[in-house]
Amino acid sequence: MSNVKMIRYRTHPEHAEENQRLIRAVFAELAEQRPGGVRYAAFRLEDGVSFVHLVALDGEDNPLPSMPAFQEFQSGIGERVAEGPHPSEATEVGSYGVAFG
């Protein structure tokens, strides 16, 4: 069974676009490297400043921290975030067409 984490946070309004750009760079690098054992999705909520990330790892190894784009995303998070991040473990109750379980 996958280890699923949900991370939610709210950025300062002036940093929301930059945050989104940095997230997209992480996904571009993931698409290029195609590491196994990780499923990752990020969402920008309708308020425009809140984000939710879902990360599922099939094992103990997490390739994200070693990726340059993810390191860049993490490096300035303290300045971009107004609230959070709030990580929490998640247990799938059910899903349809979503590959997190």
N, CA, C and O atoms as a Tinker XYZ file with bonds, in Angstrom:
   404  protein
     1  N      0.835000   -1.183000    0.000000    73     2
     2  CA     0.000000    0.000000    0.000000    64     1     3
     3  C      0.878000    1.245000    0.000000    63     2     4     5
     4  O      1.944000    1.257000    0.616000    81     3
     5  N      0.444000    2.261000   -0.671000    73     3     6
     6  CA     1.194000    3.496000   -0.788000    64     5     7
     7  C      1.128000    4.321000    0.485000    63     6     8     9
     8  O      0.153000    4.277000    1.234000    81     7
     9  N      2.186000    5.067000    0.702000    73     7    10
    10  CA     2.245000    6.058000    1.758000    64     9    11
    11  C      1.790000    7.369000    1.130000    63    10    12    13
    12  O      2.501000    7.927000    0.294000    81    11
    13  N      0.618000    7.871000    1.516000    73    11    14
    14  CA     0.061000    9.070000    0.897000    64    13    15
    15  C      0.128000   10.221000    1.890000    63    14    16    17
    16  O     -0.253000   10.089000    3.053000    81    15
    17  N      0.621000   11.356000    1.399000    73    15    18
    18  CA     0.650000   12.577000    2.207000    64    17    19
    19  C     -0.086000   13.673000    1.455000    63    18    20    21
    20  O     -0.034000   13.766000    0.229000    81    19
    21  N     -0.771000   14.495000    2.233000    73    19    22
    22  CA    -1.415000   15.682000    1.695000    64    21    23
    23  C     -0.758000   16.873000    2.381000    63    22    24    25
    24  O     -0.650000   16.912000    3.606000    81    23
    25  N     -0.325000   17.836000    1.587000    73    23    26
    26  CA     0.289000   19.051000    2.116000    64    25    27
    27  C     -0.529000   20.225000    1.600000    63    26    28    29
    28  O     -0.730000   20.376000    0.395000    81    27
    29  N     -0.993000   21.046000    2.517000    73    27    30
    30  CA    -1.775000   22.211000    2.104000    64    29    31
    31  C     -1.159000   23.458000    2.719000    63    30    32    33
    32  O     -0.609000   23.423000    3.820000    81    31
    33  N     -1.264000   24.557000    1.988000    73    31    34
    34  CA    -0.715000   25.826000    2.451000    64    33    35
    35  C     -1.324000   26.961000    1.655000    63    34    36    37
    36  O     -1.954000   26.756000    0.618000    81    35
    37  N     -1.122000   28.159000    2.166000    73    35    38
    38  CA    -1.609000   29.363000    1.503000    64    37    39
    39  C     -0.424000   30.288000    1.280000    63    38    40    41
    40  O      0.342000   30.561000    2.205000    81    39
    41  N     -0.277000   30.765000    0.058000    73    39    42
    42  CA     0.818000   31.684000   -0.264000    64    41    43
    43  C      0.374000   33.127000   -0.061000    63    42    44    45
    44  O     -0.818000   33.422000    0.020000    81    43
    45  N      1.350000   34.010000    0.020000    73    43    46
    46  CA     1.051000   35.443000   -0.054000    64    45    47
    47  C      0.557000   35.693000   -1.482000    63    46    48    49
    48  O      1.086000   35.101000   -2.423000    81    47
    49  N     -0.435000   36.549000   -1.656000    73    47    50
    50  CA    -0.980000   36.777000   -3.009000    64    49    51
    51  C      0.078000   37.121000   -4.044000    63    50    52    53
    52  O     -0.004000   36.669000   -5.186000    81    51
    53  N      1.067000   37.913000   -3.664000    73    51    54
    54  CA     2.090000   38.332000   -4.626000    64    53    55
    55  C      3.050000   37.208000   -5.001000    63    54    56    57
    56  O      3.865000   37.376000   -5.908000    81    55
    57  N      2.972000   36.071000   -4.324000    73    55    58
    58  CA     3.865000   34.943000   -4.613000    64    57    59
    59  C      3.152000   33.732000   -5.217000    63    58    60    61
    60  O      3.794000   32.721000   -5.503000    81    59
    61  N      1.850000   33.820000   -5.412000    73    59    62
    62  CA     1.087000   32.671000   -5.910000    64    61    63
    63  C      1.523000   32.241000   -7.316000    63    62    64    65
    64  O      1.665000   31.048000   -7.583000    81    63
    65  N      1.731000   33.201000   -8.204000    73    63    66
    66  CA     2.148000   32.862000   -9.576000    64    65    67
    67  C      3.536000   32.237000   -9.589000    63    66    68    69
    68  O      3.777000   31.268000  -10.309000    81    67
    69  N      4.442000   32.786000   -8.799000    73    67    70
    70  CA     5.788000   32.219000   -8.710000    64    69    71
    71  C      5.731000   30.798000   -8.171000    63    70    72    73
    72  O      6.434000   29.914000   -8.660000    81    71
    73  N      4.897000   30.581000   -7.164000    73    71    74
    74  CA     4.748000   29.253000   -6.589000    64    73    75
    75  C      4.253000   28.265000   -7.648000    63    74    76    77
    76  O      4.763000   27.150000   -7.760000    81    75
    77  N      3.270000   28.684000   -8.409000    73    75    78
    78  CA     2.742000   27.825000   -9.471000    64    77    79
    79  C      3.819000   27.522000  -10.511000    63    78    80    81
    80  O      3.936000   26.387000  -10.972000    81    79
    81  N      4.595000   28.522000  -10.876000    73    79    82
    82  CA     5.675000   28.321000  -11.854000    64    81    83
    83  C      6.680000   27.292000  -11.337000    63    82    84    85
    84  O      7.117000   26.418000  -12.084000    81    83
    85  N      7.041000   27.397000  -10.071000    73    83    86
    86  CA     8.001000   26.462000   -9.478000    64    85    87
    87  C      7.439000   25.044000   -9.419000    63    86    88    89
    88  O      8.165000   24.074000   -9.638000    81    87
    89  N      6.156000   24.926000   -9.125000    73    87    90
    90  CA     5.517000   23.605000   -9.119000    64    89    91
    91  C      5.543000   23.007000  -10.519000    63    90    92    93
    92  O      5.858000   21.829000  -10.687000    81    91
    93  N      5.217000   23.800000  -11.509000    73    91    94
    94  CA     5.234000   23.294000  -12.900000    64    93    95
    95  C      6.626000   22.838000  -13.301000    63    94    96    97
    96  O      6.767000   21.872000  -14.051000    81    95
    97  N      7.654000   23.517000  -12.815000    73    95    98
    98  CA     9.028000   23.095000  -13.109000    64    97    99
    99  C      9.327000   21.732000  -12.489000    63    98   100   101
   100  O     10.048000   20.927000  -13.079000    81    99
   101  N      8.781000   21.472000  -11.309000    73    99   102
   102  CA     8.944000   20.149000  -10.688000    64   101   103
   103  C      8.298000   19.084000  -11.559000    63   102   104   105
   104  O      8.889000   18.027000  -11.780000    81   103
   105  N      7.098000   19.345000  -12.055000    73   103   106
   106  CA     6.419000   18.367000  -12.900000    64   105   107
   107  C      7.130000   18.170000  -14.235000    63   106   108   109
   108  O      7.134000   17.064000  -14.777000    81   107
   109  N      7.727000   19.227000  -14.766000    73   107   110
   110  CA     8.507000   19.085000  -16.002000    64   109   111
   111  C      9.709000   18.176000  -15.763000    63   110   112   113
   112  O     10.026000   17.328000  -16.597000    81   111
   113  N     10.370000   18.351000  -14.636000    73   111   114
   114  CA    11.520000   17.502000  -14.320000    64   113   115
   115  C     11.082000   16.061000  -14.057000    63   114   116   117
   116  O     11.766000   15.121000  -14.462000    81   115
   117  N      9.949000   15.886000  -13.384000    73   115   118
   118  CA     9.419000   14.529000  -13.174000    64   117   119
   119  C      9.130000   13.851000  -14.514000    63   118   120   121
   120  O      9.440000   12.674000  -14.699000    81   119
   121  N      8.539000   14.593000  -15.440000    73   119   122
   122  CA     8.224000   14.031000  -16.757000    64   121   123
   123  C      9.493000   13.633000  -17.500000    63   122   124   125
   124  O      9.504000   12.652000  -18.243000    81   123
   125  N     10.548000   14.391000  -17.298000    73   123   126
   126  CA    11.826000   14.093000  -17.954000    64   125   127
   127  C     12.519000   12.898000  -17.301000    63   126   128   129
   128  O     13.002000   12.008000  -18.002000    81   127
   129  N     12.574000   12.865000  -15.977000    73   127   130
   130  CA    13.301000   11.813000  -15.262000    64   129   131
   131  C     12.489000   10.532000  -15.097000    63   130   132   133
   132  O     13.056000    9.439000  -15.068000    81   131
   133  N     11.175000   10.657000  -14.990000    73   131   134
   134  CA    10.258000    9.527000  -14.832000    64   133   135
   135  C     10.681000    8.566000  -13.711000    63   134   136   137
   136  O     10.828000    7.369000  -13.958000    81   135
   137  N     10.877000    9.070000  -12.487000    73   135   138
   138  CA    11.256000    8.176000  -11.391000    64   137   139
   139  C     10.098000    7.247000  -11.030000    63   138   140   141
   140  O      8.932000    7.639000  -11.081000    81   139
   141  N     10.433000    6.034000  -10.670000    73   139   142
   142  CA     9.409000    5.077000  -10.275000    64   141   143
   143  C      9.052000    5.232000   -8.809000    63   142   144   145
   144  O      9.790000    5.846000   -8.038000    81   143
   145  N      7.921000    4.673000   -8.436000    73   143   146
   146  CA     7.535000    4.612000   -7.039000    64   145   147
   147  C      6.967000    5.880000   -6.440000    63   146   148   149
   148  O      6.761000    5.953000   -5.229000    81   147
   149  N      6.712000    6.880000   -7.265000    73   147   150
   150  CA     6.142000    8.133000   -6.753000    64   149   151
   151  C      5.014000    8.587000   -7.678000    63   150   152   153
   152  O      5.126000    8.533000   -8.902000    81   151
   153  N      3.933000    9.034000   -7.057000    73   151   154
   154  CA     2.834000    9.674000   -7.772000    64   153   155
   155  C      2.587000   10.998000   -7.055000    63   154   156   157
   156  O      2.545000   11.059000   -5.826000    81   155
   157  N      2.428000   12.043000   -7.839000    73   155   158
   158  CA     2.410000   13.384000   -7.264000    64   157   159
   159  C      1.434000   14.239000   -8.050000    63   158   160   161
   160  O      1.427000   14.226000   -9.281000    81   159
   161  N      0.617000   14.973000   -7.333000    73   159   162
   162  CA    -0.297000   15.927000   -7.959000    64   161   163
   163  C     -0.334000   17.182000   -7.103000    63   162   164   165
   164  O     -0.228000   17.110000   -5.879000    81   163
   165  N     -0.482000   18.324000   -7.744000    73   163   166
   166  CA    -0.596000   19.587000   -7.028000    64   165   167
   167  C     -1.786000   20.346000   -7.595000    63   166   168   169
   168  O     -2.054000   20.301000   -8.796000    81   167
   169  N     -2.489000   21.037000   -6.723000    73   167   170
   170  CA    -3.696000   21.758000   -7.101000    64   169   171
   171  C     -3.646000   23.171000   -6.528000    63   170   172   173
   172  O     -3.232000   23.383000   -5.388000    81   171
   173  N     -4.072000   24.117000   -7.333000    73   171   174
   174  CA    -4.254000   25.495000   -6.868000    64   173   175
   175  C     -5.751000   25.672000   -6.650000    63   174   176   177
   176  O     -6.546000   25.427000   -7.557000    81   175
   177  N     -6.129000   26.088000   -5.473000    73   175   178
   178  CA    -7.544000   26.184000   -5.141000    64   177   179
   179  C     -8.157000   27.472000   -5.677000    63   178   180   181
   180  O     -7.448000   28.383000   -6.104000    81   179
   181  N     -9.483000   27.534000   -5.647000    73   179   182
   182  CA   -10.199000   28.633000   -6.289000    64   181   183
   183  C     -9.915000   30.007000   -5.693000    63   182   184   185
   184  O    -10.167000   31.019000   -6.347000    81   183
   185  N     -9.397000   30.067000   -4.468000    73   183   186
   186  CA    -9.056000   31.375000   -3.906000    64   185   187
   187  C     -7.802000   31.964000   -4.550000    63   186   188   189
   188  O     -7.486000   33.136000   -4.349000    81   187
   189  N     -7.091000   31.145000   -5.325000    73   187   190
   190  CA    -5.923000   31.608000   -6.070000    64   189   191
   191  C     -4.624000   31.621000   -5.292000    63   190   192   193
   192  O     -3.557000   31.800000   -5.879000    81   191
   193  N     -4.690000   31.435000   -3.977000    73   191   194
   194  CA    -3.481000   31.488000   -3.163000    64   193   195
   195  C     -3.244000   30.216000   -2.351000    63   194   196   197
   196  O     -2.176000   30.047000   -1.762000    81   195
   197  N     -4.224000   29.329000   -2.317000    73   195   198
   198  CA    -4.087000   28.080000   -1.566000    64   197   199
   199  C     -3.710000   26.946000   -2.514000    63   198   200   201
   200  O     -4.185000   26.875000   -3.647000    81   199
   201  N     -2.839000   26.059000   -2.019000    73   199   202
   202  CA    -2.356000   24.928000   -2.802000    64   201   203
   203  C     -2.481000   23.658000   -1.979000    63   202   204   205
   204  O     -2.350000   23.675000   -0.755000    81   203
   205  N     -2.736000   22.560000   -2.670000    73   203   206
   206  CA    -2.768000   21.237000   -2.052000    64   205   207
   207  C     -1.913000   20.323000   -2.914000    63   206   208   209
   208  O     -2.065000   20.283000   -4.135000    81   207
   209  N     -1.016000   19.594000   -2.272000    73   207   210
   210  CA    -0.179000   18.611000   -2.956000    64   209   211
   211  C     -0.528000   17.240000   -2.396000    63   210   212   213
   212  O     -0.701000   17.084000   -1.187000    81   211
   213  N     -0.632000   16.250000   -3.272000    73   211   214
   214  CA    -0.803000   14.858000   -2.877000    64   213   215
   215  C      0.400000   14.082000   -3.374000    63   214   216   217
   216  O      0.742000   14.135000   -4.556000    81   215
   217  N      1.034000   13.366000   -2.473000    73   215   218
   218  CA     2.231000   12.598000   -2.805000    64   217   219
   219  C      2.033000   11.178000   -2.316000    63   218   220   221
   220  O      1.737000   10.953000   -1.142000    81   219
   221  N      2.195000   10.228000   -3.211000    73   219   222
   222  CA     2.101000    8.813000   -2.849000    64   221   223
   223  C      3.418000    8.141000   -3.194000    63   222   224   225
   224  O      3.892000    8.212000   -4.328000    81   223
   225  N      4.000000    7.489000   -2.201000    73   223   226
   226  CA     5.246000    6.748000   -2.390000    64   225   227
   227  C      4.953000    5.271000   -2.223000    63   226   228   229
   228  O      4.258000    4.865000   -1.292000    81   227
   229  N      5.486000    4.472000   -3.130000    73   227   230
   230  CA     5.288000    3.029000   -3.037000    64   229   231
   231  C      6.216000    2.384000   -2.018000    63   230   232   233
   232  O      5.972000    1.256000   -1.590000    81   231
   233  N      7.263000    3.074000   -1.630000    73   231   234
   234  CA     8.213000    2.548000   -0.655000    64   233   235
   235  C      8.750000    3.678000    0.194000    63   234   236   237
   236  O      8.111000    4.718000    0.351000    81   235
   237  N      9.919000    3.462000    0.733000    73   235   238
   238  CA    10.550000    4.464000    1.603000    64   237   239
   239  C     11.269000    5.554000    0.812000    63   238   240   241
   240  O     11.420000    6.673000    1.304000    81   239
   241  N     11.711000    5.245000   -0.398000    73   239   242
   242  CA    12.498000    6.187000   -1.193000    64   241   243
   243  C     11.615000    7.273000   -1.799000    63   242   244   245
   244  O     10.606000    6.991000   -2.446000    81   243
   245  N     12.020000    8.518000   -1.571000    73   243   246
   246  CA    11.332000    9.659000   -2.145000    64   245   247
   247  C     12.319000   10.376000   -3.064000    63   246   248   249
   248  O     13.279000   10.976000   -2.581000    81   247
   249  N     12.102000   10.325000   -4.380000    73   247   250
   250  CA    13.046000   10.963000   -5.306000    64   249   251
   251  C     12.937000   12.484000   -5.345000    63   250   252   253
   252  O     13.839000   13.143000   -5.861000    81   251
   253  N     11.872000   13.053000   -4.822000    73   251   254
   254  CA    11.664000   14.495000   -4.936000    64   253   255
   255  C     12.784000   15.331000   -4.313000    63   254   256   257
   256  O     13.270000   16.247000   -4.977000    81   255
   257  N     13.222000   15.071000   -3.082000    73   255   258
   258  CA    14.241000   15.949000   -2.491000    64   257   259
   259  C     15.563000   16.032000   -3.256000    63   258   260   261
   260  O     16.307000   16.998000   -3.091000    81   259
   261  N     15.861000   15.043000   -4.080000    73   259   262
   262  CA    17.122000   15.073000   -4.829000    64   261   263
   263  C     16.995000   15.783000   -6.173000    63   262   264   265
   264  O     17.995000   15.964000   -6.868000    81   263
   265  N     15.799000   16.184000   -6.545000    73   263   266
   266  CA    15.579000   16.831000   -7.836000    64   265   267
   267  C     15.848000   18.336000   -7.742000    63   266   268   269
   268  O     15.327000   18.994000   -6.841000    81   267
   269  N     16.659000   18.897000   -8.664000    73   267   270
   270  CA    16.958000   20.335000   -8.625000    64   269   271
   271  C     15.724000   21.235000   -8.631000    63   270   272   273
   272  O     15.695000   22.232000   -7.909000    81   271
   273  N     14.707000   20.909000   -9.427000    73   271   274
   274  CA    13.511000   21.757000   -9.480000    64   273   275
   275  C     12.769000   21.735000   -8.146000    63   274   276   277
   276  O     12.236000   22.758000   -7.717000    81   275
   277  N     12.732000   20.593000   -7.498000    73   275   278
   278  CA    12.076000   20.498000   -6.195000    64   277   279
   279  C     12.884000   21.247000   -5.137000    63   278   280   281
   280  O     12.316000   21.891000   -4.255000    81   279
   281  N     14.199000   21.161000   -5.227000    73   279   282
   282  CA    15.048000   21.901000   -4.299000    64   281   283
   283  C     14.816000   23.404000   -4.453000    63   282   284   285
   284  O     14.772000   24.131000   -3.460000    81   283
   285  N     14.669000   23.869000   -5.694000    73   283   286
   286  CA    14.393000   25.292000   -5.926000    64   285   287
   287  C     13.026000   25.665000   -5.359000    63   286   288   289
   288  O     12.877000   26.715000   -4.734000    81   287
   289  N     12.032000   24.810000   -5.574000    73   287   290
   290  CA    10.697000   25.044000   -5.017000    64   289   291
   291  C     10.765000   25.162000   -3.496000    63   290   292   293
   292  O     10.159000   26.065000   -2.919000    81   291
   293  N     11.486000   24.272000   -2.850000    73   291   294
   294  CA    11.589000   24.259000   -1.392000    64   293   295
   295  C     12.407000   25.438000   -0.851000    63   294   296   297
   296  O     12.136000   25.924000    0.247000    81   295
   297  N     13.393000   25.896000   -1.604000    73   295   298
   298  CA    14.343000   26.882000   -1.081000    64   297   299
   299  C     13.687000   28.196000   -0.665000    63   298   300   301
   300  O     14.133000   28.810000    0.304000    81   299
   301  N     12.675000   28.638000   -1.342000    73   299   302
   302  CA    12.062000   29.913000   -0.996000    64   301   303
   303  C     10.666000   29.792000   -0.420000    63   302   304   305
   304  O      9.930000   30.778000   -0.364000    81   303
   305  N     10.295000   28.611000    0.003000    73   303   306
   306  CA     8.924000   28.387000    0.463000    64   305   307
   307  C      8.567000   29.277000    1.654000    63   306   308   309
   308  O      7.431000   29.736000    1.766000    81   307
   309  N      9.524000   29.518000    2.535000    73   307   310
   310  CA     9.259000   30.334000    3.717000    64   309   311
   311  C      8.822000   31.751000    3.387000    63   310   312   313
   312  O      8.005000   32.329000    4.104000    81   311
   313  N      9.355000   32.317000    2.312000    73   311   314
   314  CA     8.987000   33.670000    1.903000    64   313   315
   315  C      7.657000   33.696000    1.152000    63   314   316   317
   316  O      6.919000   34.679000    1.219000    81   315
   317  N      7.357000   32.609000    0.435000    73   315   318
   318  CA     6.138000   32.571000   -0.378000    64   317   319
   319  C      4.883000   32.244000    0.435000    63   318   320   321
   320  O      3.781000   32.652000    0.067000    81   319
   321  N      5.045000   31.516000    1.525000    73   319   322
   322  CA     3.898000   30.976000    2.246000    64   321   323
   323  C      3.427000   31.910000    3.355000    63   322   324   325
   324  O      4.223000   32.400000    4.157000    81   323
   325  N      2.115000   32.148000    3.384000    73   323   326
   326  CA     1.496000   32.950000    4.432000    64   325   327
   327  C      0.982000   32.076000    5.567000    63   326   328   329
   328  O      0.918000   32.511000    6.717000    81   327
   329  N      0.615000   30.832000    5.235000    73   327   330
   330  CA     0.090000   29.896000    6.233000    64   329   331
   331  C      0.478000   28.481000    5.837000    63   330   332   333
   332  O      0.318000   28.084000    4.683000    81   331
   333  N      0.983000   27.732000    6.792000    73   331   334
   334  CA     1.368000   26.350000    6.536000    64   333   335
   335  C      2.841000   26.261000    6.218000    63   334   336   337
   336  O      3.588000   27.188000    6.533000    81   335
   337  N      3.275000   25.210000    5.623000    73   335   338
   338  CA     2.516000   24.072000    5.126000    64   337   339
   339  C      2.033000   23.159000    6.261000    63   338   340   341
   340  O      2.654000   23.046000    7.318000    81   339
   341  N      0.898000   22.520000    5.983000    73   339   342
   342  CA     0.287000   21.583000    6.913000    64   341   343
   343  C      0.298000   20.195000    6.285000    63   342   344   345
   344  O     -0.597000   19.863000    5.508000    81   343
   345  N      1.297000   19.382000    6.610000    73   343   346
   346  CA     1.316000   18.015000    6.064000    64   345   347
   347  C      0.463000   17.088000    6.914000    63   346   348   349
   348  O      0.381000   17.247000    8.132000    81   347
   349  N     -0.164000   16.128000    6.272000    73   347   350
   350  CA    -0.898000   15.105000    7.002000    64   349   351
   351  C     -0.875000   13.798000    6.228000    63   350   352   353
   352  O     -0.870000   13.779000    4.998000    81   351
   353  N     -0.863000   12.719000    6.974000    73   351   354
   354  CA    -0.953000   11.391000    6.382000    64   353   355
   355  C     -2.385000   11.204000    5.900000    63   354   356   357
   356  O     -3.321000   11.738000    6.495000    81   355
   357  N     -2.550000   10.456000    4.837000    73   355   358
   358  CA    -3.881000   10.196000    4.304000    64   357   359
   359  C     -4.041000    8.709000    4.027000    63   358   360   361
   360  O     -3.119000    8.051000    3.547000    81   359
   361  N     -5.208000    8.195000    4.333000    73   359   362
   362  CA    -5.546000    6.813000    4.039000    64   361   363
   363  C     -6.695000    6.821000    3.050000    63   362   364   365
   364  O     -7.748000    7.406000    3.306000    81   363
   365  N     -6.484000    6.169000    1.923000    73   363   366
   366  CA    -7.513000    6.155000    0.891000    64   365   367
   367  C     -8.735000    5.378000    1.366000    63   366   368   369
   368  O     -8.623000    4.256000    1.861000    81   367
   369  N     -9.890000    5.988000    1.208000    73   367   370
   370  CA   -11.160000    5.343000    1.506000    64   369   371
   371  C    -11.730000    4.768000    0.220000    63   370   372   373
   372  O    -12.360000    3.710000    0.229000    81   371
   373  N    -11.511000    5.457000   -0.865000    73   371   374
   374  CA   -11.959000    5.017000   -2.178000    64   373   375
   375  C    -11.488000    6.007000   -3.219000    63   374   376   377
   376  O    -11.178000    7.155000   -2.904000    81   375
   377  N    -11.437000    5.562000   -4.450000    73   375   378
   378  CA   -11.073000    6.463000   -5.539000    64   377   379
   379  C    -11.611000    5.912000   -6.837000    63   378   380   381
   380  O    -11.920000    4.725000   -6.945000    81   379
   381  N    -11.719000    6.773000   -7.812000    73   379   382
   382  CA   -12.136000    6.365000   -9.141000    64   381   383
   383  C    -11.281000    7.130000  -10.133000    63   382   384   385
   384  O    -11.346000    8.357000  -10.200000    81   383
   385  N    -10.490000    6.417000  -10.895000    73   383   386
   386  CA    -9.656000    7.044000  -11.903000    64   385   387
   387  C     -8.498000    7.856000  -11.369000    63   386   388   389
   388  O     -7.891000    8.627000  -12.112000    81   387
   389  N     -8.182000    7.701000  -10.107000    73   387   390
   390  CA    -7.077000    8.409000   -9.493000    64   389   391
   391  C     -6.086000    7.378000   -8.992000    63   390   392   393
   392  O     -6.463000    6.451000   -8.275000    81   391
   393  N     -4.828000    7.528000   -9.360000    73   391   394
   394  CA    -3.814000    6.502000   -9.039000    64   393   395
   395  C     -3.026000    6.865000   -7.792000    63   394   396   397
   396  O     -1.803000    6.995000   -7.859000    81   395
   397  N     -3.689000    7.032000   -6.657000    73   395   398
   398  CA    -2.981000    7.311000   -5.418000    64   397   399
   399  C     -3.056000    6.165000   -4.437000    63   398   400   401
   400  O     -2.329000    6.182000   -3.444000    81   399
   401  N     -3.880000    5.190000   -4.656000    73   399   402
   402  CA    -4.027000    4.098000   -3.691000    64   401   403
   403  C     -3.128000    2.944000   -3.959000    63   402   404
   404  O     -3.151000    1.959000   -3.221000    81   403
